[in-house]
Amino acid sequence: MMRLGLICLLFLQVSIINANTEENANDNVNNSNNNNTLDIYTYSSFVQGGITEAVTPLFEKQCQCEVKYHHFGDAQSILTRLKIEGERSIADLVIGLDQNLMGIADAAGLFVPHQIDNAQLTLPIAWDSSVYLPFDYGYFAFVYDQNRLTDVPQSFDALADSDIKIIIQDPRTSSPGLGLLLWIKAAYGDKAPSIWQRLSDNVVTTTRGWSEAYGLFLKGESDMVLSYTTSPFYHHMIENDSQYQAATFTAGHYLQVEVAAIPKHSQAPELANAFLQFMLSEAFQQEIPTSNWMYPVVDIAMPPIFSETAKPMSLPLLDTALIESERRNWIDEWLNAL
């Protein structure tokens, strides 16, 4: 989600992808079962956003191997698939989980430690995991069209008190949807159910994933949509259009760190580690801002709009173990409210 993980808005204006269709389309993928092929599970917009077209030939030349991507609607779809497949999984590497899903993955014992040095990471938070390697990050936000909306809320309270219509994503199927759940929980604690109840009149619809939600917003089906602070950068840079903006919430925004990890049944762990190392290279990271529309995790030269626009204040992140233990209860609070 994804992260919204994360995200090519141009593709969304051409078509809206149905997550179930994508998963069914990948049901018959086959692994070559040799150590010269790297099978990667990832979310759909990562493949369709253009980053893989730019970086894959570079890595294949470096490793003298073949990279195959198997893409699914959202990061949570990937976790579900890995659990179902078990030892039969063909995944050598998974790209696109986030820190909010790490506890879920740990509880299922899905991944093994990588061999990459984290020292060069420049994240806004400390990172000490030896299992999950960050490759980009961003901040959840509500995006709006300033030609349609002039009285922009600066908090969930103000949003709930307004007549503004929003589209959000389901926390059971979408990583941005889960991110919103945690954003409100981090900001309001035990008062989160009350915020959700007050927001219920604002919610036009809840979609399975980010792509559908953003596509509906671009069609004018809502005033705001759950996305990222960096989503408007796409419109500015690619479309030369500044009408889309991200609302700034004074209490802070919730951070999403997207990660990659090696499944415990990977048939090519050496290639997987090599690709992880490649993901921290300048060649890969320089594609993040203008392909995934997120922030890179190492120091590189940034497009002006990224460096000139201040990052939002970040709320303290909830502990991954707490998320895993309380996630179902928090989802029930959300369901009861809406």
Solvent accessible surface area in square Angstrom, and as a share of the most:
residue,aa,sasa,rsa
1,M,6,0.03
2,M,0,0.00
3,R,0,0.00
4,L,0,0.00
5,G,1,0.01
6,L,1,0.00
7,I,4,0.02
8,C,17,0.10
9,L,1,0.00
10,L,89,0.44
11,F,49,0.20
12,L,7,0.03
13,Q,89,0.39
14,V,118,0.68
15,S,44,0.29
16,I,60,0.30
17,I,44,0.22
18,N,83,0.42
19,A,17,0.13
20,N,77,0.39
21,T,84,0.49
22,E,12,0.06
23,E,39,0.17
24,N,99,0.51
25,A,81,0.63
26,N,12,0.06
27,D,80,0.42
28,N,131,0.67
29,V,44,0.25
30,N,117,0.60
31,N,17,0.09
32,S,47,0.31
33,N,107,0.55
34,N,71,0.37
35,N,115,0.59
36,N,81,0.42
37,T,6,0.03
38,L,0,0.00
39,D,0,0.00
40,I,0,0.00
41,Y,1,0.00
42,T,0,0.00
43,Y,2,0.01
44,S,7,0.04
45,S,15,0.10
46,F,1,0.00
47,V,32,0.19
48,Q,54,0.24
49,G,11,0.11
50,G,25,0.24
51,I,1,0.00
52,T,9,0.05
53,E,142,0.64
54,A,41,0.32
55,V,1,0.00
56,T,16,0.09
57,P,76,0.48
58,L,87,0.43
59,F,0,0.00
60,E,49,0.22
61,K,157,0.67
62,Q,116,0.51
63,C,30,0.18
64,Q,131,0.58
65,C,13,0.08
66,E,84,0.38
67,V,13,0.07
68,K,60,0.26
69,Y,44,0.17
70,H,8,0.04
71,H,44,0.19
72,F,1,0.00
73,G,24,0.23
74,D,4,0.02
75,A,0,0.00
76,Q,19,0.08
77,S,12,0.07
78,I,0,0.00
79,L,6,0.03
80,T,73,0.42
81,R,33,0.12
82,L,7,0.03
83,K,100,0.42
84,I,123,0.62
85,E,23,0.10
86,G,29,0.28
87,E,143,0.64
88,R,170,0.62
89,S,6,0.04
90,I,27,0.14
91,A,1,0.01
92,D,1,0.00
93,L,0,0.00
94,V,0,0.00
95,I,0,0.00
96,G,1,0.01
97,L,0,0.00
98,D,0,0.00
99,Q,10,0.04
100,N,2,0.01
101,L,0,0.00
102,M,21,0.09
103,G,9,0.08
104,I,10,0.05
105,A,0,0.00
106,D,83,0.43
107,A,74,0.58
108,A,44,0.34
109,G,34,0.33
110,L,20,0.10
111,F,23,0.10
112,V,53,0.30
113,P,86,0.54
114,H,15,0.07
115,Q,151,0.67
116,I,18,0.09
117,D,102,0.53
118,N,32,0.16
119,A,87,0.67
120,Q,86,0.38
121,L,27,0.13
122,T,57,0.33
123,L,26,0.13
124,P,65,0.41
125,I,56,0.28
126,A,103,0.80
127,W,42,0.15
128,D,137,0.71
129,S,23,0.15
130,S,63,0.41
131,V,31,0.18
132,Y,4,0.02
133,L,1,0.00
134,P,0,0.00
135,F,0,0.00
136,D,0,0.00
137,Y,6,0.02
138,G,0,0.00
139,Y,6,0.02
140,F,0,0.00
141,A,0,0.00
142,F,1,0.00
143,V,0,0.00
144,Y,24,0.09
145,D,15,0.08
146,Q,77,0.34
147,N,115,0.59
148,R,125,0.46
149,L,19,0.09
150,T,123,0.71
151,D,120,0.62
152,V,40,0.23
153,P,9,0.06
154,Q,107,0.47
155,S,27,0.17
156,F,5,0.02
157,D,53,0.27
158,A,44,0.34
159,L,0,0.00
160,A,14,0.11
161,D,109,0.56
162,S,36,0.23
163,D,131,0.68
164,I,14,0.07
165,K,84,0.36
166,I,1,0.01
167,I,0,0.00
168,I,0,0.00
169,Q,1,0.01
170,D,16,0.08
171,P,2,0.01
172,R,120,0.44
173,T,31,0.18
174,S,0,0.00
175,S,1,0.00
176,P,0,0.00
177,G,2,0.02
178,L,0,0.00
179,G,0,0.00
180,L,3,0.01
181,L,6,0.03
182,L,0,0.00
183,W,1,0.01
184,I,0,0.00
185,K,23,0.10
186,A,30,0.23
187,A,36,0.28
188,Y,49,0.19
189,G,27,0.26
190,D,140,0.73
191,K,143,0.61
192,A,2,0.01
193,P,34,0.21
194,S,54,0.35
195,I,6,0.03
196,W,7,0.02
197,Q,106,0.47
198,R,88,0.32
199,L,2,0.01
200,S,38,0.24
201,D,118,0.61
202,N,2,0.01
203,V,27,0.16
204,V,72,0.41
205,T,49,0.29
206,T,48,0.28
207,T,6,0.03
208,R,93,0.34
209,G,13,0.13
210,W,6,0.02
211,S,25,0.16
212,E,66,0.29
213,A,0,0.00
214,Y,0,0.00
215,G,3,0.03
216,L,43,0.21
217,F,7,0.03
218,L,36,0.18
219,K,144,0.61
220,G,35,0.33
221,E,93,0.42
222,S,3,0.02
223,D,30,0.15
224,M,0,0.00
225,V,0,0.00
226,L,0,0.00
227,S,0,0.00
228,Y,1,0.01
229,T,20,0.12
230,T,0,0.00
231,S,4,0.02
232,P,11,0.07
233,F,12,0.05
234,Y,3,0.01
235,H,0,0.00
236,H,84,0.38
237,M,74,0.33
238,I,91,0.46
239,E,60,0.27
240,N,138,0.71
241,D,40,0.21
242,S,60,0.39
243,Q,40,0.18
244,Y,27,0.10
245,Q,62,0.27
246,A,27,0.21
247,A,2,0.02
248,T,86,0.50
249,F,6,0.02
250,T,91,0.53
251,A,58,0.45
252,G,1,0.01
253,H,2,0.01
254,Y,0,0.00
255,L,1,0.00
256,Q,0,0.00
257,V,0,0.00
258,E,0,0.00
259,V,0,0.00
260,A,0,0.00
261,A,0,0.00
262,I,2,0.01
263,P,6,0.04
264,K,106,0.45
265,H,62,0.28
266,S,19,0.12
267,Q,75,0.33
268,A,4,0.03
269,P,64,0.40
270,E,149,0.67
271,L,23,0.12
272,A,0,0.00
273,N,15,0.08
274,A,35,0.27
275,F,1,0.00
276,L,0,0.00
277,Q,87,0.39
278,F,14,0.06
279,M,0,0.00
280,L,3,0.02
281,S,38,0.24
282,E,117,0.52
283,A,34,0.26
284,F,0,0.00
285,Q,0,0.00
286,Q,95,0.42
287,E,41,0.18
288,I,0,0.00
289,P,1,0.01
290,T,52,0.30
291,S,10,0.07
292,N,0,0.00
293,W,8,0.03
294,M,0,0.00
295,Y,6,0.02
296,P,11,0.07
297,V,0,0.00
298,V,13,0.07
299,D,124,0.64
300,I,31,0.16
301,A,98,0.76
302,M,55,0.24
303,P,24,0.15
304,P,90,0.57
305,I,30,0.15
306,F,5,0.02
307,S,81,0.53
308,E,139,0.62
309,T,59,0.34
310,A,92,0.71
311,K,97,0.41
312,P,25,0.15
313,M,121,0.54
314,S,46,0.29
315,L,21,0.10
316,P,109,0.68
317,L,52,0.26
318,L,36,0.18
319,D,86,0.44
320,T,41,0.24
321,A,68,0.52
322,L,75,0.37
323,I,1,0.01
324,E,55,0.25
325,S,77,0.50
326,E,55,0.25
327,R,28,0.10
328,R,173,0.63
329,N,81,0.41
330,W,22,0.08
331,I,12,0.06
332,D,72,0.37
333,E,53,0.24
334,W,10,0.03
335,L,75,0.37
336,N,130,0.67
337,A,15,0.12
338,L,81,0.40
